[in-house]
Amino acid sequence: MLLISFGALFVSMKRHEWGIAIAVCVIWLLAFAYFSFGFKYKIFWTNEEIRQEASGGNVCVRYEAITKVQLEVANSAEFVSPSRPFRRIAIYAERPSGDADFIDISLKHFYLADVRKMLKSIHLHRPDLVLPKL
């Protein structure tokens, strides 16, 4: 993508046709806005729940609903379509209705000390769960 953009800018400058350069800049600005909007999310935990606030919506998981917490690495399908973090702590829960929810905590984007604090909070509320070691 970057090579094509430089090529288009080179052709635009060579031919003095600035429409190509403007189009390339607009495409890059739209791509930046899309990715920056899609990758911003926050994780909060209280005495009752863990909450993920993201551009795709909010997910709240109560401690008593957590079924498992595990360290995961993205598989090949998730790697091609990065809808989930590559290295993550995944918190899975089940709703009373039978629906499943999950919260992903990226090990690349969050401080490891904060992730450990959150895991300690889970352990305090749910000592029966097996938690990953970090």
Summary of the structure (lengths in Angstrom):
residues: 134
radius of gyration: 20.7
end to end distance: 36.3
largest distance: 68.8
contacts: 323
relative contact order: 0.12
helix: 43%
strand: 30%
